[in-house]
Amino acid sequence: MIYGDDGETIVAYLGVNEDGEMMFQLQSKSKTDKREVIMSIDDNGGRFDSLNKMGENVAFIAVTNDG
């Protein structure tokens, strides 16, 4: 985990998520700004998610289980 300049808020993470996927996550340090980018590697290949400042998914790119 990488913390913001306040030393408390997590702004980046590289590791395994709850589904066992390897992931890299960047997020805003603001409590009200929900911008976030996630890249992960899963059984099918990988995926990319981008969320706006409201926390809504604005971009999703993934490899499906059919290749």
N, C-alpha and C positions, 0 to 999 in steps of 0.2 A: 504494500500500500504506500501511496505517496500522499502526503498531507499538504494542505495549502499553507500560506504564509502565517496563518494563525496557529499552526502546529496541531490543530485538532480536527479540522474538516478534511475528510478524504476527498481528493480530487482525481486520483488515478489508482487503478488496480490492475495487476497482472497476476493471474492465477486460475484456479478451477472454480467454476460456478456450481450451483446445486445440482445441475444435470450431468456433471462430470466433464463438461466442455472446457477447453482452455480458452480464456477470454482476456481481452484488453479493454478497459473501460476508462473513459475520461468524462468527468462531470463538473458542472459549475460548483463553486464553493458556496454560492448563495443559497440560503434556505428557501427562497421564493422563486429563484430561477432554476428551472428543471432541465436545462439543456444538458444533453448527454450523447455520447457516441460509444457504441459497443461493437467490437469485432470479436468473433469467436470461431473456433474450429470445432466441428462436431463430426459425427459418424458419416454424414453426407458430404462433407467438404468444409463449408464455413458459411458465415453470414455477417451482415453489417446492419446495424440499426442506428438511426439518428432521431433524437427527440428534440422538439422545440422548447421554448422557455416555459410553456404550459405543461410539459411532460407528455405531449401528444406525439405519436410516432409519425414522422414526416418522410422517412425513407427506410425501406427494408429491402435488402438484397440477400438472396440465399440460394444455396444449391438444394434441390429437393431430393427425396429418396429415390427418385427415378433417374437421377443423373442430370 
